[in-house]
Amino acid sequence: MSKYVNETIKKIAPSGIRKFFDLANQMEDVVSLGVGEPDFETPWHIRQEAIYAIEHGYTFYTSNRGLDALRQEICKYYQRRFSLSYNWKEEVIVTVGASEGIDLTFRTILNPQDEVILLQPSYVAYEPLVTLAGGVSKIIELKEEHQFKLLPEQLEAAITDKTKILFLNFPSNPTGGIMTYEDYKALIPIIKKHDLLVLSDEIYAELSYDQTFVSIASFEEIKNQVIILNGFSKAYAMTGWRLGYLLAPRDIVTHMIKIHQYGIMCPSTISQYAAVEALKYGDNDCKMHKDSFEARRNFLVNNLNRIGLTCHMPQGAFYVFPSIKNTGLSSEEFAERLLQEQRVAVVPGSAFGTCGQGYIRISYAYSLNQLKEAIKRMERFMQQFNL
Ligand SMILES: Cc1ncc(COP(=O)(O)O)c(C=O)c1O
């Protein structure tokens, strides 16, 4: 029956993460450190607001752009946390997770063959979504020795006369890399010179550990060339609520809303009421989640280095990206053997782009007890390499 299926879709490979974890799910006694999903339940006061919404019959469509109250809170939040000002009536769309925001943006902006600069290793959805929107991905490989930051010379070298979008994700999934104010400052003249549209996936903004998070939209001279993508999944432990948002210049939002309106209408009304509560009263929850992730990060990085897996200190998100090059195995071999021999599931770095070869991604969105058990097993696994 595949003769009916669109040719572009046929060529897209399924996510390397899912494939691997389907295998892990069929095995017993596996410590799985694969999925990028907080282990916390959504804070109770947020869940209560959703229950309240159901009890009071707030079960109708909202406006296509999202609840007024939610869009107002989103703008207050960006002002309060990052000193960025957006107009809630014209510059916000509430989306089905950051995921819809990413897809919506590519589909609104890209003409066939337009180029999008992607930084790899990167979140697995970006490249397929560029392809599905008819664009062409131009990959910049970020290096461990640069703490997985984007350097101005790398950006300049990747730009052609077809380049339209620069896609950023800091703190990064999978590397945990971040960009400081100074790091961004060096990119601004290039972005201006080539008139690039910048998409900034800021879903891990609240999970920045040693440095304060900086949005690239803070640079006034390019703010009207930036689209911010964010959501509630990570910082508020709300993955299953499927809620995110984007902040963009009014003239772009006017066109985005057409795709959203016809394809989605609006995200779940109940989730939107819960998200208002999260933004109004959830700062402490974010802080608690962040503190807990930071303790787990420190534990994991110290212990990975101790057992022979060199690991740069991730500055944000909830992933570590250690090198496994000294074992002589490929990322896939390492992940498969670790699973078969010690029942620990991690993701091969190559799932995040070819330059992820020689690395694995470990998520620390798991309890300290699980991380301790994983380290015990990984230490046994590493003994065979005599490092
Ligand atoms: C970098 C990044 N962006 C976006 C998403 C999607 O998030 P959401 O649940 O808001 O759709 C993820 C999820 O893992 C992610 O890691």
The ligand as an SDF file (V2000), in Angstrom:
LIG
                    3D

 16 16  0  0  0  0  0  0  0  0999 V2000
   15.2070   20.8570   22.0370 C   0  0  0  0  0  0  0  0  0  0  0  0
   13.7870   20.4400   22.0670 C   0  0  0  0  0  0  0  0  0  0  0  0
   12.8670   21.1770   21.4440 N   0  0  0  0  0  0  0  0  0  0  0  0
   11.5720   20.8330   21.4330 C   0  0  0  0  0  0  0  0  0  0  0  0
   11.1410   19.6860   22.0510 C   0  0  0  0  0  0  0  0  0  0  0  0
    9.6790   19.3410   21.9900 C   0  0  0  0  0  0  0  0  0  0  0  0
    9.0230   19.7800   23.1350 O   0  0  0  0  0  0  0  0  0  0  0  0
    7.4510   19.8010   23.3170 P   0  0  0  0  0  0  0  0  0  0  0  0
    7.1240   18.7410   24.3150 O   0  0  0  0  0  0  0  0  0  0  0  0
    7.1550   21.1790   23.8650 O   0  0  0  0  0  0  0  0  0  0  0  0
    6.8110   19.6020   22.0020 O   0  0  0  0  0  0  0  0  0  0  0  0
   12.0540   18.8660   22.7160 C   0  0  0  0  0  0  0  0  0  0  0  0
   11.6260   17.6050   23.3620 C   0  0  0  0  0  0  0  0  0  0  0  0
   12.4160   16.7550   23.7130 O   0  0  0  0  0  0  0  0  0  0  0  0
   13.4160   19.2640   22.7330 C   0  0  0  0  0  0  0  0  0  0  0  0
   14.3540   18.5370   23.3650 O   0  0  0  0  0  0  0  0  0  0  0  0
  1  2  1  0
  2  3  1  0
  2 15  2  0
  3  4  2  0
  4  5  1  0
  5  6  1  0
  5 12  2  0
  6  7  1  0
  7  8  1  0
  8  9  2  0
  8 10  1  0
  8 11  1  0
 12 13  1  0
 12 15  1  0
 13 14  2  0
 15 16  1  0
M  END
$$$$
